[in-house]
Amino acid sequence: MDKISALRGAKVVATGIDSAKSTFSICGVDAAQRIVLERTLNRAKLMELFAGMEPCTVGLEACSGSHQLARELNTLGHTVRIMAAKFVAPHRTSAKNDRNDARAIVDALIHPRTRFVPVKSQEQQALLCVQRARAGLVEERTALVNRIRGLLAEFGVVLPIQIAKVRHGALKAAQAIPVLARQVIEQLHAHLLLLDQHIGGYERQLRELARQSDAASRLVEVLGIGPVTALTTVGMVGDAREFKNGRQFTAWMGLVPRQYSTGGKTRLGPITRRGDVYLRSLFIQCAKAFLAVASRRNDRLSRWALAVRARRGFGKAAVAVAAKLARIAWAILAKGERFRVQTLAPIAMV
């Protein structure tokens, strides 16, 4: 498909782009929401087309390369909006193909209730590269530890789940198994130590980057939030003022209850789990770390967390604390404030 409709002379006010690896399907509409432009172009032709167009609003689905394309189009004077795929799917009224996807994107773009993803800068994405690389190595290390434990278990040698126990006990445990299997365990153990070195290097780099970042250093002051979570939040969010309030930010992370209400009856279920899985998991880990030390503290937030844990159990309390930390993080980033601990009076012993 490579055509322009009969309304070629009309002014394009909104454009949807369905991007692929090498081709881009475009659908443009005028002020009356009539399709006036439909094309499929490669990247060079795409940039040439938008360089000659009057500034308009461009919609993109959030995917690999969408932020780089958004930055390039922004430099040409266009206003780019990136949206999650779930906001595009309801607007697809026919079979799924590139043309219909582009039409659905432009329909979602002009819909008043569509929510958009902030466009990330190159610095933000470079920061996320470090974090994603570390996260990938951590997953690889976990799989490797499970592999070592599984192979040893075949010979009746059961090691504890903790990584440190496997790191220090695998070679000693392998002395009781056949030579061929012992050689495999030794090779896997050497790879485990190499992964530890790479992960440690990334963590040292992240700690240094957190010290250099004013926003991340302010987030680290919050109990439970460490350099990795702070930098991931800064890299993923960018300008927190894109969110109206802390609850909207928490909903963007998927930490609010899923709602299924009808007939005037409100039903709340588990959290929605929307947004970035990695960022949400980091805040859950921060909440668990917070709960682990909350009993030794005497501030308002710790007292609240312990009360929730007593009523609802550890798992639900961890999610509640994660949502609370997310709101605090939004306030710190959006308002430029620092975290203030509200210490309570000592509890009287009876």
Secondary structure, DSSP 8 states (H G I E B T S, - for coil): --B--TTTTS---EEEEEE-SS-EEEEEE-TT--EEEEEEE-HHHHHHHHHTS---EEEEES-TTHHHHHHHHHHTT-EEEEE-HHHHGGG--S--SHHHHHHHHHHHHH-TT---B----HHHHHHHHHHHHHHHHHHHHHHHHHHHHHHHHTTT----S-HHHHHHHHHHHGGGS-HHHHHHHHHHHHHHHHHHHHHHHHHHHHHHHHHH-HHHHHHHTSTT--HHHHHHHHHHHS-GGGSSSHHHHHHHTT-SEEE--BTTB--EEEE---S-HHHHHHHHHHHHHHHHHHTT--BHHHHHHHHHHHHH-HHHHHHHHHHHHHHHHHHHHHH-------B-------
